[in-house]
């Protein structure tokens, strides 16, 4: 298998309020709540607010993935 990274950039002057991943089977997970025991195929990238690693070890992970980020950016 291989590992794929799915990421959205952090806001330059703001914060990510919510980050969700939608798997090919339609199940949606809050990325901030993922831990090592949550799902055998996905894990949170700890150095960013909205990124996951997808461990491609089965045909179950083949398909359309969607990463959704909600946040705000401050303007000057």
PDB file as gemmi writes it, atoms N, CA and C in Angstrom:
CRYST1    1.000    1.000    1.000  90.00  90.00  90.00 P 1                      
ATOM      1  N   UNK A   1       0.813  -1.177   0.000  1.00  0.00           N  
ATOM      2  CA  UNK A   1       0.000   0.000   0.000  1.00  0.00           C  
ATOM      3  C   UNK A   1       0.863   1.249   0.000  1.00  0.00           C  
ATOM      4  N   UNK A   2       0.211   2.355  -0.152  1.00  0.00           N  
ATOM      5  CA  UNK A   2       0.887   3.648  -0.132  1.00  0.00           C  
ATOM      6  C   UNK A   2       0.127   4.593   0.791  1.00  0.00           C  
ATOM      7  N   UNK A   3       0.693   5.772   0.997  1.00  0.00           N  
ATOM      8  CA  UNK A   3       0.072   6.779   1.852  1.00  0.00           C  
ATOM      9  C   UNK A   3      -0.124   8.044   1.028  1.00  0.00           C  
ATOM     10  N   UNK A   4      -1.330   8.594   1.073  1.00  0.00           N  
ATOM     11  CA  UNK A   4      -1.637   9.848   0.386  1.00  0.00           C  
ATOM     12  C   UNK A   4      -1.952  10.909   1.429  1.00  0.00           C  
ATOM     13  N   UNK A   5      -1.499  12.128   1.187  1.00  0.00           N  
ATOM     14  CA  UNK A   5      -1.796  13.245   2.077  1.00  0.00           C  
ATOM     15  C   UNK A   5      -2.851  14.125   1.427  1.00  0.00           C  
ATOM     16  N   UNK A   6      -3.897  14.439   2.190  1.00  0.00           N  
ATOM     17  CA  UNK A   6      -4.927  15.374   1.742  1.00  0.00           C  
ATOM     18  C   UNK A   6      -4.863  16.554   2.697  1.00  0.00           C  
ATOM     19  N   UNK A   7      -4.652  17.763   2.167  1.00  0.00           N  
ATOM     20  CA  UNK A   7      -4.460  18.916   3.054  1.00  0.00           C  
ATOM     21  C   UNK A   7      -5.059  20.181   2.460  1.00  0.00           C  
ATOM     22  N   UNK A   8      -5.530  21.040   3.348  1.00  0.00           N  
ATOM     23  CA  UNK A   8      -5.929  22.397   2.997  1.00  0.00           C  
ATOM     24  C   UNK A   8      -5.014  23.339   3.761  1.00  0.00           C  
ATOM     25  N   UNK A   9      -4.623  24.454   3.159  1.00  0.00           N  
ATOM     26  CA  UNK A   9      -3.685  25.358   3.847  1.00  0.00           C  
ATOM     27  C   UNK A   9      -4.320  25.998   5.075  1.00  0.00           C  
ATOM     28  N   UNK A  10      -3.485  26.275   6.067  1.00  0.00           N  
ATOM     29  CA  UNK A  10      -3.933  27.011   7.246  1.00  0.00           C  
ATOM     30  C   UNK A  10      -4.195  28.462   6.857  1.00  0.00           C  
ATOM     31  N   UNK A  11      -5.072  29.114   7.581  1.00  0.00           N  
ATOM     32  CA  UNK A  11      -5.341  30.529   7.346  1.00  0.00           C  
ATOM     33  C   UNK A  11      -4.142  31.343   7.814  1.00  0.00           C  
ATOM     34  N   UNK A  12      -3.722  32.326   7.022  1.00  0.00           N  
ATOM     35  CA  UNK A  12      -2.534  33.122   7.357  1.00  0.00           C  
ATOM     36  C   UNK A  12      -2.750  33.956   8.616  1.00  0.00           C  
ATOM     37  N   UNK A  13      -3.890  34.613   8.719  1.00  0.00           N  
ATOM     38  CA  UNK A  13      -4.190  35.474   9.873  1.00  0.00           C  
ATOM     39  C   UNK A  13      -5.579  35.135  10.391  1.00  0.00           C  
ATOM     40  N   UNK A  14      -5.742  33.962  10.918  1.00  0.00           N  
ATOM     41  CA  UNK A  14      -7.033  33.521  11.422  1.00  0.00           C  
ATOM     42  C   UNK A  14      -6.904  32.136  12.001  1.00  0.00           C  
ATOM     43  N   UNK A  15      -7.974  31.377  11.911  1.00  0.00           N  
ATOM     44  CA  UNK A  15      -7.943  30.047  12.503  1.00  0.00           C  
ATOM     45  C   UNK A  15      -8.945  29.143  11.806  1.00  0.00           C  
ATOM     46  N   UNK A  16      -8.672  27.856  11.828  1.00  0.00           N  
ATOM     47  CA  UNK A  16      -9.596  26.855  11.328  1.00  0.00           C  
ATOM     48  C   UNK A  16     -10.557  26.508  12.452  1.00  0.00           C  
ATOM     49  N   UNK A  17     -11.845  26.668  12.201  1.00  0.00           N  
ATOM     50  CA  UNK A  17     -12.860  26.365  13.197  1.00  0.00           C  
ATOM     51  C   UNK A  17     -13.238  24.891  13.137  1.00  0.00           C  
ATOM     52  N   UNK A  18     -13.329  24.361  11.922  1.00  0.00           N  
ATOM     53  CA  UNK A  18     -13.728  22.972  11.752  1.00  0.00           C  
ATOM     54  C   UNK A  18     -13.055  22.400  10.510  1.00  0.00           C  
ATOM     55  N   UNK A  19     -12.658  21.144  10.601  1.00  0.00           N  
ATOM     56  CA  UNK A  19     -12.084  20.423   9.465  1.00  0.00           C  
ATOM     57  C   UNK A  19     -12.703  19.032   9.458  1.00  0.00           C  
ATOM     58  N   UNK A  20     -13.314  18.663   8.330  1.00  0.00           N  
ATOM     59  CA  UNK A  20     -13.979  17.371   8.238  1.00  0.00           C  
ATOM     60  C   UNK A  20     -13.503  16.627   6.998  1.00  0.00           C  
ATOM     61  N   UNK A  21     -13.431  15.310   7.121  1.00  0.00           N  
ATOM     62  CA  UNK A  21     -13.077  14.455   5.992  1.00  0.00           C  
ATOM     63  C   UNK A  21     -14.282  13.571   5.669  1.00  0.00           C  
ATOM     64  N   UNK A  22     -14.608  13.474   4.378  1.00  0.00           N  
ATOM     65  CA  UNK A  22     -15.682  12.600   3.926  1.00  0.00           C  
ATOM     66  C   UNK A  22     -15.039  11.465   3.144  1.00  0.00           C  
ATOM     67  N   UNK A  23     -15.284  10.231   3.595  1.00  0.00           N  
ATOM     68  CA  UNK A  23     -14.710   9.049   2.952  1.00  0.00           C  
ATOM     69  C   UNK A  23     -15.561   8.625   1.759  1.00  0.00           C  
ATOM     70  N   UNK A  24     -15.038   7.754   0.897  1.00  0.00           N  
ATOM     71  CA  UNK A  24     -15.802   7.300  -0.264  1.00  0.00           C  
ATOM     72  C   UNK A  24     -17.142   6.649   0.094  1.00  0.00           C  
ATOM     73  N   UNK A  25     -17.263   6.068   1.295  1.00  0.00           N  
ATOM     74  CA  UNK A  25     -18.529   5.448   1.698  1.00  0.00           C  
ATOM     75  C   UNK A  25     -19.539   6.465   2.230  1.00  0.00           C  
ATOM     76  N   UNK A  26     -19.154   7.762   2.252  1.00  0.00           N  
ATOM     77  CA  UNK A  26     -20.054   8.816   2.695  1.00  0.00           C  
ATOM     78  C   UNK A  26     -19.938   9.175   4.163  1.00  0.00           C  
ATOM     79  N   UNK A  27     -19.212   8.390   4.947  1.00  0.00           N  
ATOM     80  CA  UNK A  27     -19.033   8.710   6.363  1.00  0.00           C  
ATOM     81  C   UNK A  27     -18.168   9.950   6.517  1.00  0.00           C  
ATOM     82  N   UNK A  28     -18.564  10.832   7.450  1.00  0.00           N  
ATOM     83  CA  UNK A  28     -17.855  12.083   7.685  1.00  0.00           C  
ATOM     84  C   UNK A  28     -17.269  12.070   9.094  1.00  0.00           C  
ATOM     85  N   UNK A  29     -16.024  12.556   9.212  1.00  0.00           N  
ATOM     86  CA  UNK A  29     -15.342  12.597  10.501  1.00  0.00           C  
ATOM     87  C   UNK A  29     -14.761  13.979  10.732  1.00  0.00           C  
ATOM     88  N   UNK A  30     -14.783  14.416  11.986  1.00  0.00           N  
ATOM     89  CA  UNK A  30     -14.129  15.649  12.393  1.00  0.00           C  
ATOM     90  C   UNK A  30     -12.643  15.340  12.549  1.00  0.00           C  
ATOM     91  N   UNK A  31     -11.794  15.972  11.752  1.00  0.00           N  
ATOM     92  CA  UNK A  31     -10.362  15.664  11.735  1.00  0.00           C  
ATOM     93  C   UNK A  31      -9.714  15.936  13.093  1.00  0.00           C  
ATOM     94  N   UNK A  32     -10.135  16.997  13.778  1.00  0.00           N  
ATOM     95  CA  UNK A  32      -9.535  17.319  15.071  1.00  0.00           C  
ATOM     96  C   UNK A  32      -9.778  16.229  16.109  1.00  0.00           C  
ATOM     97  N   UNK A  33     -10.792  15.400  15.911  1.00  0.00           N  
ATOM     98  CA  UNK A  33     -11.114  14.345  16.870  1.00  0.00           C  
ATOM     99  C   UNK A  33     -10.511  12.992  16.508  1.00  0.00           C  
ATOM    100  N   UNK A  34      -9.815  12.910  15.380  1.00  0.00           N  
ATOM    101  CA  UNK A  34      -9.220  11.632  14.985  1.00  0.00           C  
ATOM    102  C   UNK A  34      -8.079  11.271  15.928  1.00  0.00           C  
ATOM    103  N   UNK A  35      -7.987  10.001  16.260  1.00  0.00           N  
ATOM    104  CA  UNK A  35      -6.836   9.502  17.008  1.00  0.00           C  
ATOM    105  C   UNK A  35      -6.384   8.190  16.371  1.00  0.00           C  
ATOM    106  N   UNK A  36      -5.349   7.584  16.912  1.00  0.00           N  
ATOM    107  CA  UNK A  36      -4.771   6.381  16.306  1.00  0.00           C  
ATOM    108  C   UNK A  36      -5.742   5.207  16.256  1.00  0.00           C  
ATOM    109  N   UNK A  37      -6.733   5.182  17.122  1.00  0.00           N  
ATOM    110  CA  UNK A  37      -7.672   4.063  17.175  1.00  0.00           C  
ATOM    111  C   UNK A  37      -8.976   4.339  16.437  1.00  0.00           C  
ATOM    112  N   UNK A  38      -9.109   5.525  15.847  1.00  0.00           N  
ATOM    113  CA  UNK A  38     -10.383   5.935  15.260  1.00  0.00           C  
ATOM    114  C   UNK A  38     -10.703   5.194  13.959  1.00  0.00           C  
ATOM    115  N   UNK A  39      -9.760   5.124  13.071  1.00  0.00           N  
ATOM    116  CA  UNK A  39      -9.997   4.545  11.751  1.00  0.00           C  
ATOM    117  C   UNK A  39      -8.690   3.961  11.245  1.00  0.00           C  
ATOM    118  N   UNK A  40      -8.761   2.780  10.674  1.00  0.00           N  
ATOM    119  CA  UNK A  40      -7.530   2.132  10.221  1.00  0.00           C  
ATOM    120  C   UNK A  40      -6.945   2.759   8.964  1.00  0.00           C  
ATOM    121  N   UNK A  41      -7.710   3.585   8.254  1.00  0.00           N  
ATOM    122  CA  UNK A  41      -7.249   4.131   6.983  1.00  0.00           C  
ATOM    123  C   UNK A  41      -6.838   5.599   7.044  1.00  0.00           C  
ATOM    124  N   UNK A  42      -7.340   6.359   8.013  1.00  0.00           N  
ATOM    125  CA  UNK A  42      -7.033   7.791   8.055  1.00  0.00           C  
ATOM    126  C   UNK A  42      -6.462   8.193   9.411  1.00  0.00           C  
ATOM    127  N   UNK A  43      -5.549   9.164   9.366  1.00  0.00           N  
ATOM    128  CA  UNK A  43      -4.997   9.722  10.601  1.00  0.00           C  
ATOM    129  C   UNK A  43      -4.730  11.208  10.384  1.00  0.00           C  
ATOM    130  N   UNK A  44      -4.797  11.973  11.461  1.00  0.00           N  
ATOM    131  CA  UNK A  44      -4.584  13.420  11.414  1.00  0.00           C  
ATOM    132  C   UNK A  44      -3.097  13.723  11.273  1.00  0.00           C  
ATOM    133  N   UNK A  45      -2.780  14.734  10.486  1.00  0.00           N  
ATOM    134  CA  UNK A  45      -1.414  15.248  10.414  1.00  0.00           C  
ATOM    135  C   UNK A  45      -1.282  16.260  11.550  1.00  0.00           C  
ATOM    136  N   UNK A  46      -0.460  15.985  12.556  1.00  0.00           N  
ATOM    137  CA  UNK A  46      -0.443  16.835  13.756  1.00  0.00           C  
ATOM    138  C   UNK A  46       0.098  18.247  13.548  1.00  0.00           C  
ATOM    139  N   UNK A  47       0.862  18.497  12.516  1.00  0.00           N  
ATOM    140  CA  UNK A  47       1.503  19.805  12.346  1.00  0.00           C  
ATOM    141  C   UNK A  47       0.625  20.834  11.638  1.00  0.00           C  
ATOM    142  N   UNK A  48      -0.604  20.490  11.308  1.00  0.00           N  
ATOM    143  CA  UNK A  48      -1.487  21.416  10.600  1.00  0.00           C  
ATOM    144  C   UNK A  48      -2.913  21.280  11.117  1.00  0.00           C  
ATOM    145  N   UNK A  49      -3.750  22.260  10.816  1.00  0.00           N  
ATOM    146  CA  UNK A  49      -5.132  22.251  11.299  1.00  0.00           C  
ATOM    147  C   UNK A  49      -6.072  21.398  10.466  1.00  0.00           C  
ATOM    148  N   UNK A  50      -5.761  21.212   9.180  1.00  0.00           N  
ATOM    149  CA  UNK A  50      -6.708  20.507   8.316  1.00  0.00           C  
ATOM    150  C   UNK A  50      -5.969  19.656   7.286  1.00  0.00           C  
ATOM    151  N   UNK A  51      -5.474  18.521   7.740  1.00  0.00           N  
ATOM    152  CA  UNK A  51      -4.783  17.589   6.849  1.00  0.00           C  
ATOM    153  C   UNK A  51      -4.881  16.183   7.417  1.00  0.00           C  
ATOM    154  N   UNK A  52      -4.980  15.200   6.526  1.00  0.00           N  
ATOM    155  CA  UNK A  52      -5.020  13.799   6.938  1.00  0.00           C  
ATOM    156  C   UNK A  52      -4.089  12.977   6.061  1.00  0.00           C  
ATOM    157  N   UNK A  53      -3.670  11.859   6.596  1.00  0.00           N  
ATOM    158  CA  UNK A  53      -2.948  10.844   5.838  1.00  0.00           C  
ATOM    159  C   UNK A  53      -3.922   9.712   5.567  1.00  0.00           C  
ATOM    160  N   UNK A  54      -3.961   9.249   4.328  1.00  0.00           N  
ATOM    161  CA  UNK A  54      -4.818   8.128   3.957  1.00  0.00           C  
ATOM    162  C   UNK A  54      -3.911   6.950   3.646  1.00  0.00           C  
ATOM    163  N   UNK A  55      -4.071   5.888   4.413  1.00  0.00           N  
ATOM    164  CA  UNK A  55      -3.278   4.679   4.253  1.00  0.00           C  
ATOM    165  C   UNK A  55      -3.997   3.771   3.258  1.00  0.00           C  
ATOM    166  N   UNK A  56      -3.473   3.677   2.041  1.00  0.00           N  
ATOM    167  CA  UNK A  56      -4.123   2.928   0.969  1.00  0.00           C  
ATOM    168  C   UNK A  56      -3.692   1.464   1.062  1.00  0.00           C  
ATOM    169  N   UNK A  57      -4.440   0.699   1.846  1.00  0.00           N  
ATOM    170  CA  UNK A  57      -4.132  -0.717   2.056  1.00  0.00           C  
ATOM    171  C   UNK A  57      -5.267  -1.622   1.620  1.00  0.00           C  
ATOM    172  N   UNK A  58      -6.344  -1.042   1.113  1.00  0.00           N  
ATOM    173  CA  UNK A  58      -7.516  -1.821   0.752  1.00  0.00           C  
ATOM    174  C   UNK A  58      -8.295  -1.088  -0.331  1.00  0.00           C  
ATOM    175  N   UNK A  59      -9.101  -1.832  -1.073  1.00  0.00           N  
ATOM    176  CA  UNK A  59      -9.955  -1.206  -2.081  1.00  0.00           C  
ATOM    177  C   UNK A  59     -11.032  -0.330  -1.451  1.00  0.00           C  
ATOM    178  N   UNK A  60     -11.258  -0.466  -0.138  1.00  0.00           N  
ATOM    179  CA  UNK A  60     -12.256   0.348   0.563  1.00  0.00           C  
ATOM    180  C   UNK A  60     -11.924   1.837   0.522  1.00  0.00           C  
ATOM    181  N   UNK A  61     -10.661   2.175   0.340  1.00  0.00           N  
ATOM    182  CA  UNK A  61     -10.274   3.589   0.354  1.00  0.00           C  
ATOM    183  C   UNK A  61     -10.212   4.199  -1.041  1.00  0.00           C  
ATOM    184  N   UNK A  62     -10.452   3.397  -2.060  1.00  0.00           N  
ATOM    185  CA  UNK A  62     -10.434   3.911  -3.426  1.00  0.00           C  
ATOM    186  C   UNK A  62     -11.768   4.594  -3.709  1.00  0.00           C  
ATOM    187  N   UNK A  63     -11.705   5.817  -4.195  1.00  0.00           N  
ATOM    188  CA  UNK A  63     -12.914   6.559  -4.508  1.00  0.00           C  
ATOM    189  C   UNK A  63     -12.735   8.034  -4.224  1.00  0.00           C  
ATOM    190  N   UNK A  64     -13.851   8.736  -4.155  1.00  0.00           N  
ATOM    191  CA  UNK A  64     -13.846  10.188  -3.961  1.00  0.00           C  
ATOM    192  C   UNK A  64     -13.753  10.518  -2.471  1.00  0.00           C  
ATOM    193  N   UNK A  65     -12.728  11.282  -2.116  1.00  0.00           N  
ATOM    194  CA  UNK A  65     -12.539  11.807  -0.762  1.00  0.00           C  
ATOM    195  C   UNK A  65     -12.768  13.307  -0.813  1.00  0.00           C  
ATOM    196  N   UNK A  66     -13.285  13.879   0.279  1.00  0.00           N  
ATOM    197  CA  UNK A  66     -13.478  15.324   0.322  1.00  0.00           C  
ATOM    198  C   UNK A  66     -13.032  15.843   1.687  1.00  0.00           C  
ATOM    199  N   UNK A  67     -12.231  16.903   1.676  1.00  0.00           N  
ATOM    200  CA  UNK A  67     -11.789  17.563   2.896  1.00  0.00           C  
ATOM    201  C   UNK A  67     -12.463  18.932   2.938  1.00  0.00           C  
ATOM    202  N   UNK A  68     -13.131  19.239   4.052  1.00  0.00           N  
ATOM    203  CA  UNK A  68     -13.895  20.475   4.199  1.00  0.00           C  
ATOM    204  C   UNK A  68     -13.309  21.275   5.353  1.00  0.00           C  
ATOM    205  N   UNK A  69     -13.023  22.536   5.113  1.00  0.00           N  
ATOM    206  CA  UNK A  69     -12.467  23.398   6.153  1.00  0.00           C  
ATOM    207  C   UNK A  69     -13.354  24.624   6.322  1.00  0.00           C  
ATOM    208  N   UNK A  70     -13.672  24.947   7.575  1.00  0.00           N  
ATOM    209  CA  UNK A  70     -14.370  26.187   7.904  1.00  0.00           C  
ATOM    210  C   UNK A  70     -13.477  26.982   8.831  1.00  0.00           C  
ATOM    211  N   UNK A  71     -13.374  28.266   8.585  1.00  0.00           N  
ATOM    212  CA  UNK A  71     -12.528  29.082   9.438  1.00  0.00           C  
ATOM    213  C   UNK A  71     -12.766  30.551   9.193  1.00  0.00           C  
ATOM    214  N   UNK A  72     -11.866  31.343   9.714  1.00  0.00           N  
ATOM    215  CA  UNK A  72     -11.970  32.780   9.528  1.00  0.00           C  
ATOM    216  C   UNK A  72     -10.580  33.350   9.316  1.00  0.00           C  
ATOM    217  N   UNK A  73     -10.553  34.484   8.646  1.00  0.00           N  
ATOM    218  CA  UNK A  73      -9.296  35.185   8.420  1.00  0.00           C  
ATOM    219  C   UNK A  73      -9.504  36.649   8.792  1.00  0.00           C  
ATOM    220  N   UNK A  74      -8.604  37.177   9.586  1.00  0.00           N  
ATOM    221  CA  UNK A  74      -8.681  38.573  10.011  1.00  0.00           C  
ATOM    222  C   UNK A  74      -8.140  39.479   8.916  1.00  0.00           C  
ATOM    223  N   UNK A  75      -8.766  40.614   8.728  1.00  0.00           N  
ATOM    224  CA  UNK A  75      -8.265  41.574   7.740  1.00  0.00           C  
ATOM    225  C   UNK A  75      -7.872  42.864   8.453  1.00  0.00           C  
ATOM    226  N   UNK A  76      -6.931  43.557   7.851  1.00  0.00           N  
ATOM    227  CA  UNK A  76      -6.413  44.758   8.502  1.00  0.00           C  
ATOM    228  C   UNK A  76      -6.971  46.032   8.017  1.00  0.00           C  
TER     229      UNK A  76                                                      
END                                                                             
